């Protein structure tokens, strides 16, 4: 998705009287402008698609955190609102990998880096090896898998 497509979606949401969609899309467009200005570019410039997807992921993560906080505070009305916005954002994101796929990748990368070898165990602590593996994997996955799922899989390897 590009900013131009985002603007078109805003127009369509206005025509269709879709309040939640309009709210989410306007927020994203505003975040795009803020990101451009922060990078020293003109607000009329276009963000790269990767940067835009990073903004969508960040917005989705914020909604998840808000849902958790509102649920703790007993605000069911706000939880429902945030869930509707989260569903909109998740629809814009590429599909996330299944846990089984992540497990295969983790094991392959661990073998590739030699992290599970006995020699590696002697030279580095378990947390250092976990961090090394996590860093390498997140570079490879780049938004295709949830970091929490990757961390769970890595932690299960070192138990």
Secondary structure, DSSP 8 states (H G I E B T S, - for coil): --HHHHHHHHHHHHHTT-HHHHHHHHHHHHHHHHHHHHTT--TTS---HHHHHHHHHHHHHHHHHHHHHHHHTT-HHHHHHHHHHHHHHHHHS-----HHHHHHHHHHHHHHHTTTSHHHHHHS-HHHHHHHHHHHHHHHHTTSS-HHHHHHHHHHHT-
